[in-house]
Each structure stands twice: as structure tokens, then as C-alpha cells.
């Protein structure tokens, strides 16, 4: 395996450390995953793993289409929806 060193400013390095901690991986693994994803065709259609972490956490009596409409219209009411 080839090893590559990069230099990051302090803010970017801190953001990398935080993102890696959130995904429970090392900063090196996080950066490697980001490079692999970025180099794959149609990378703009890919969603980060953290997107999928929230699936199933939204509770509401409304159908998904109704929730999205309320969000787009700015009428989402926090009292009618809660996150587990």
C-alpha cells in the first residue's frame, strides 16, 4: 500500500478529526474513504454514511410526502414530530 502525506490547516485538521470520530474510524481511514468515494464515477450521487445513521429516527403521524411538503413550506411544527 502506498503512503501519502498531506498538510492541512488547523481548522481542516480539526474538522477531519471530528468527522472521523463521528464515524468511529481513524482520520486516515476517513480520508482514504473520502478519496475512494470522490474518485468513483458519479460520486455526486453518493450519500455519506452519516446520512443513513438517521434513518428510522423520525416519528410522525404524517406520510413522508406530507412531512417533506411541510419542511419545504416552512410549516413543520416541532410539536407534531419528534426524534427518538
TABEL-V661128 format. One line per field, one symbol per residue. phi: phi as a letter, one per 40 degrees, with the letter a starting at -180 (. if undefined). A space follows every 10 residues. Layout:
BEGIN
phi=???
END
This chain:
BEGIN
phi=.cbbbbbbcd ccccccdccc cccfbcdccc cccccccccc dgdcccbcdc dccccgccba cccdcccccc cccgbcbccc babc
END
